[in-house]
Amino acid sequence: STPALAAPPKSGTYDVPSSLLQLDDAPPIQSPPSSSSQGWLEFESPLPIGSAAAQSFTAFPSSPESVPAASEGSAAQGAPDASTIDRRAVKDLALTHRGVHNFVPRHDEEITIQKGDPVHVQLNANDGWFKGTNLRTGDAGIFPASIVMDKNDPNLRAALGILTEKFIVRFLGAVPIKKQKGVKYVVGAIEKVHSTRQEQTPPPSSVSLLQVNSKGIKVFNTIQGKIDTTKNPRSFPLQNITYVASHPKNKRYFGFIFQIPSRENVFACYVFASAASTVPICDAVGRSFKKLKEAFLNYSNPTKDYYLE
């Protein structure tokens, strides 16, 4: 499998082993796959690319700490509902919890909570209920304590389905392509990047840490033999990744097709190489696609999770 790293210290800095720093810049495309290695993999995004629902869909919060800003203009016209506080006041409330289950209110004093919603808990009534504000909707009221989780809880990311897998790779380049899916387009991009690097002898590519989770792919570059995850990575939201595949003839290569945000029908294929098979990376993206499909189906056809007293 591809080289993996242990969890970083609190500083977020990895010391990259020298053997990984010596990873070939661009291994030969035609090297035969090992007889014991797995077959190559490909996965297609489950989202209907280009649909209005997919464009407005956000699978998971960008981070457990982020709080979406509420627009004053989004408030309904006329007198506000008694359970809704001033939108400007919402911005001043601190994020304390995240919704980890859906809750549909049955009484006037209860408020809606959806999985991933940022929540400010004002009061713990010690009877299994909290009083607080949904920072996404601005609604204030009561809700079951069991459907939210403290933002600092170490199990929060798992409860939200944000499980991160890490791999060591080299980023070799990206090329524009015309189609959003198809292994032949990924293979064409890999071979074009490979041949370009051989012909033009560009600077050696740097070793990178590639992270895959239900939000997408992040790439952290190496600086002086270290990978610092506290620095801003190159981010690729999962809902914009349309296809991923390893190279059929040499699984040390893989690429994913990315729809350029805010540009309709404009795609690019990003190409990476690894010291070992990239099949586990493709498999990780495939698992994230599965979670994305589940989240999108819940978004398009919401189900109600009732709280039983």
N, C-alpha and C positions, 0 to 999 in steps of 0.2 A: 504494500500500500504506500501511498505518498507519505513523506516524512511529516510527522506531527510534532508540535511543541508542547511542553508542559505549560501549565498556567503561569502567567507572568507575575512578578512581584507587584506590590501595590503601585509602584511607579509606572507599571505598564510597559516596561522595557524588556525585550528579549535579547539574550546573547545568542546569536546564530552560530551553530557549530561550524568549524572551518571546512568540514567535508561538504556542507551545503553551500558554503560560499564558493566552492570550487566546481559547482554544478555547471556542466557544459552550457555554453550560451545558446546553442541551437543544435541539438542532436540530429543525426541523419534521419530524414523522413522514412527512408526505405529499410531501416534496420528491422529485421523480422521480430514479431512479438514472441515473448517467451511461451513455450508450450504449456507452462503451468499457469499462465496469467489468465485473467478473466476476459470475456468478450468485451468489445467496445460498447458504449452506451450512448443513447440519445434521449432527450426529453423535450417535449413541446409545452409551452406555457398553456395552462388551462383557461386563461382569460380570453374572452372574445375581443381580440385586439381591435381598437378603433370604435368599439361600442360606447355609447354615452355612459352606461353603467360602469364599464371598466375604467373609463377616464376619470370618473368621480370617486372611484373606490380607493380607499387606503386600507390595506390589509391589517396593519398593526401600527400602534403609535411609533413615531420616529425614535423615541427613547423613553424609558420609564420616567425620566425627569421632565420631559417636554410638556408644556401646557399650551394648547392651541389658543391663540388670541381671539377674543370674541369681538366681532364687529358691531359697533353701535347701530349701524344701519340694518343689521340683520334682525333686530327686534321687531316684533309684530306691531303694526300700527294700532293706535288707540290705547286704552288703559291696560297696563300690564296685569297679568294674572298674579294673584296674591302670593303664589309659590315661587315667582320669578323675581330675582333681585336685579338691581341695576347692573347693566353690562360692564360699566366702568368699575363697579365694586368687585365683579368676578375677577378682573385682572389683578386685583390687589390680594386675592386669596391665595394662600400657599397650597401647592399640591401635597397632599398627605397620603393618599391612597390611589389605587387603580382598581377599576372593575375587573373581576376575573370570571364573572358569570352574568348572564342577562337577567334583568328583573323587570317585570311588567307590573306597575302599580294597580291596586284594586280599590284604594281609598284616596280621598282628596289630598290627604297630608303626605302621601307617598310619592316618590319620584322615580322616573325611569333611569335605570343604569344598564349600560351595555358593556360587554367585554372590551377592555382597553380604555374605557372612559376615565379621564382624570377627575379625581374627586377630592374635595376638601371636607374632612370630617371635623365638625364643630363640637359634637357631644357624643360620648358613649353612654347610653342609658343603662348599661349593664343588664339589659333584659334581652340581649340578642339583636338589638336595633341600634343604628347610628342616626344622628341628625347631622345633615351637612348639605353641600352644594355640588351638583354635577357641573364641573367647569367647562364641559363641552356645550351643554344646553343652557346653563345659567339657572336651572331650576333648583330650588332649595326645598328640603323636606326630610322625611325619614325613609330608611331602607334597611334591609337585613344586613347585619354585620358580616355574615358569611359570604356575601357576594362581592366584597371588596378585599383588598390586601394592602398592607402597609407598603409604601413605595420603597422602603429600605429592607423589606423582607428578602432574604437571599433566594427564596423560591419563586419570586415574582416573575422573572423572565420565563421560567419553565411553565408557570401557570398561564402566561400569555402566549405560550407556544414559541417563544424566542430562544431556541437552543442553537448555540453557535458551534460550528465545526471549523477547525483550522488546518491549513495546509501550506507547505512551503513550495513556491513556484517561482518561475521567471516570467515577467511580462515581456513579450517579444514585439508586440505592435498591434495596430488595429487598422482595418481597411473598410471603406464603405461598401455595402452590398445592396442589392435591389430587392431581396426577398426576406421575409421575416422568419422563415423556417426552412429546413432541409439540410441533411448531412452533406450533400454535395457543395453547398455554399460555405459550410464551415470548413470542409476539406480544402476547397479552393482558396479560402482566406488564409488557412494555415500554410499552404504551399506557397502562396504569394508572399506572405511575410517572410517565410524561410528563405526563399530564393532572393528576395530583396536584401536580406541581411548578408547573404553570401556574396552578392554582387557589389554592394555598396560599403561593406565592412563598417557598419555603424558602431558607435561605442557599445561595449558589452552591456547587456541588460542587467538590471540589479535583481538580487534575490528579494522576493516579496512574501509577506504573510497574507494569504487569501482567506478571508472569513466568509462562511456561508451560513445564513440563518433564514428565518421566515420573513425577514424584512428585505433581504437581498444579498448582494456581494459587496464586500469591502476589501480594498487592496492597500496594504501598508508597505512602503518601500524601506529598504535597508539603508542606513546611514552609518558608515564606519563600522560595519559588522554588527549593528544593532537594529532591531525593529522596535520602534516606539509607538505603541498603540494609543498614546495620548495625543499624538499629532493627527491633523485632519487627513483621513484617508481618501482615496478615490472611491466614491460610492456609486453603486448601480442598484436602484430600487427593483425589487423582484417583479413588480407589475409591469416593468419596462423590458424585462428579459424575456424574449420570445422563444428561444431555442438554445440548447446546449448539447454538445456532442464531443466525444473523444475521436481522435483520428483512427480509422479502421486498421491502418497498416502500422502505425506506431502510436501506442496509447500513452506515450510520454507527452503527447500534445493534446490539448483540448481548446475549444473556443466556445464563446457564447455570443448569440446575436442580441443586440441591444437596440431598442427603439429610442431614438434621440428625443428627449422630452420636449414637448411643445412644438415638435416638427412632424407633421403627419407623413407617414410612409417613408421616413428617412431612417435607415438602419446602418449599424456598423457591427463588425465581428471583431471581438477582442481575443487575441491569441496568447496562450500561455504554454510553457513547457515545465516539466517536473523531472526530478531524478528517478522517479518510478512511475507506475501506471497512474493516469489521471482518472481512471474509472471511478475510484471512490469520491472524487470531487464531483463528477457528473451525477453520481448516485445521491450525494448530499443535496445538490440542486433539485434533483427529482423529488426528494422527500419534502423540500421546501415548496415545490410546486403543488404537492399533495395538500399541504397545509393551506396554501393560497387558494386552492379550489374550494376547500371546506369553508374558509372565511368568506370567499366571494359568494358561495351559495347561501350562506347565512345572511350576507348583506343584501342579496337580491331577493331572497325569500325568507325573511326573518322568522325564527321560531320563538315561541314564548317559553321562558323558564319560570314556572310559578313557584313561589315560596309557600311551603306548607307550614302552617303554625301548629 
